[in-house]
């Protein structure tokens, strides 16, 4: 079987996470790397043995050998670039969020349906072994979510990325970070979100975004979720999930899982890797190979963006 040849756009912190994950996946070759800073892009390409480098996504899309594209570019570019990839006949995985508006998300879904290509969004929490373990417990009838309590905390008073480098764009608590939890809550409950409320703190004078936000969700099956988000948190960074259920309590920190009493739970046998990004990429390439819809297809995650849109309308009023 010939290898899947991939172009990756965005050689920043998250793009490098994908490159590290793809190194462990047989039958996949990254052949093109796109990013804004040509010199930095060349450095990353040399490290990972990538032959083609460009600052323009269109250059990669013009390469006939490219089968698929992974987009790790600024949020504001996701929808437009995902559509460009599909229109060029390339399978596409766009990092979370799918778009920064419901209109954009719907446009990507419509284009994907017309194309017949694999179109997936990087909702990584569906793939982290920690969350997969909880989902397996739910599927086996051993656990039912009563409440999820989630903290998403970063320190972003200046516009820096995960590598401590200046960002050329502004991140967003609602359209990026809340998307992880909104999608995961409905996914794990197996039940759509029927109630959603939000409040936000002051708007940052320079960044133009709310730095603190609180969201309440309820699924049709009665389960509730409380999500606290902050870019002001000067402490442990990341997202921490507490699942409170009818038979247990679980605390998920990225790929690691603990009981409510902070006892580590072995999730090493849940999947073929302990790296959620790698597992996400494996699903993308497997869907291409098998000619099927992937978990976290753009169509599957669209309801999340409807909820985010509704919350945005609330916050505007």
CORPE-V160434 format. One record per residue. N is the residue number from 0. PSI is psi as a letter, one per 30 degrees, with the letter a starting at -180 (NA if undefined). Layout:
N&PSI / N&PSI
This chain:
0&k / 1&k / 2&l / 3&k / 4&k / 5&k / 6&k / 7&k / 8&k / 9&j / 10&g / 11&a / 12&e / 13&e / 14&e / 15&e / 16&e / 17&e / 18&e / 19&e / 20&e / 21&f / 22&f / 23&g / 24&j / 25&k / 26&g / 27&k / 28&k / 29&j / 30&f / 31&k / 32&k / 33&k / 34&l / 35&e / 36&j / 37&e / 38&e / 39&e / 40&e / 41&e / 42&e / 43&e / 44&e / 45&e / 46&e / 47&g / 48&h / 49&k / 50&e / 51&k / 52&k / 53&l / 54&f / 55&k / 56&e / 57&e / 58&e / 59&e / 60&f / 61&f / 62&j / 63&e / 64&f / 65&k / 66&e / 67&l / 68&k / 69&k / 70&j / 71&h / 72&l / 73&k / 74&e / 75&f / 76&f / 77&e / 78&e / 79&e / 80&e / 81&e / 82&e / 83&e / 84&e / 85&e / 86&f / 87&g / 88&g / 89&k / 90&l / 91&k / 92&j / 93&k / 94&l / 95&k / 96&l / 97&e / 98&l / 99&g / 100&l / 101&e / 102&e / 103&e / 104&e / 105&e / 106&e / 107&e / 108&e / 109&e / 110&e / 111&e / 112&e / 113&e / 114&e / 115&g / 116&l / 117&k / 118&j / 119&l / 120&k / 121&i / 122&i / 123&f / 124&f / 125&f / 126&f / 127&k / 128&e / 129&e / 130&e / 131&e / 132&e / 133&e / 134&e / 135&e / 136&e / 137&e / 138&e / 139&f / 140&g / 141&f / 142&k / 143&k / 144&k / 145&e / 146&k / 147&k / 148&j / 149&k / 150&k / 151&j / 152&k / 153&l / 154&j / 155&h / 156&f / 157&l / 158&i / 159&l / 160&a / 161&f / 162&g / 163&g / 164&k / 165&k / 166&k / 167&g / 168&l / 169&k / 170&l / 171&k / 172&e / 173&e / 174&f / 175&d / 176&e / 177&f / 178&e / 179&e / 180&e / 181&e / 182&e / 183&e / 184&e / 185&e / 186&e / 187&e / 188&f / 189&h / 190&k / 191&l / 192&k / 193&f / 194&k / 195&k / 196&k / 197&k / 198&l / 199&l / 200&a / 201&l / 202&k / 203&k / 204&f / 205&e / 206&f / 207&g / 208&l / 209&k / 210&f / 211&k / 212&k / 213&k / 214&k / 215&k / 216&l / 217&k / 218&l / 219&f / 220&g / 221&f / 222&k / 223&l / 224&k / 225&k / 226&k / 227&k / 228&k / 229&k / 230&g / 231&g / 232&j / 233&i / 234&a / 235&k / 236&k / 237&a / 238&k / 239&k / 240&k / 241&j / 242&j / 243&j / 244&a / 245&f / 246&f / 247&l / 248&k / 249&k / 250&j / 251&k / 252&j / 253&c / 254&f / 255&k / 256&k / 257&l / 258&l / 259&f / 260&g / 261&g / 262&k / 263&k / 264&k / 265&j / 266&g / 267&f / 268&g / 269&e / 270&l / 271&f / 272&l / 273&g / 274&j / 275&e / 276&e / 277&e / 278&e / 279&e / 280&e / 281&e / 282&e / 283&e / 284&e / 285&e / 286&e / 287&e / 288&e / 289&f / 290&h / 291&l / 292&k / 293&l / 294&k / 295&h / 296&l / 297&e / 298&e / 299&e / 300&f / 301&e / 302&e / 303&e / 304&f / 305&e / 306&e / 307&e / 308&e / 309&e / 310&e / 311&e / 312&e / 313&e / 314&e / 315&f / 316&NA
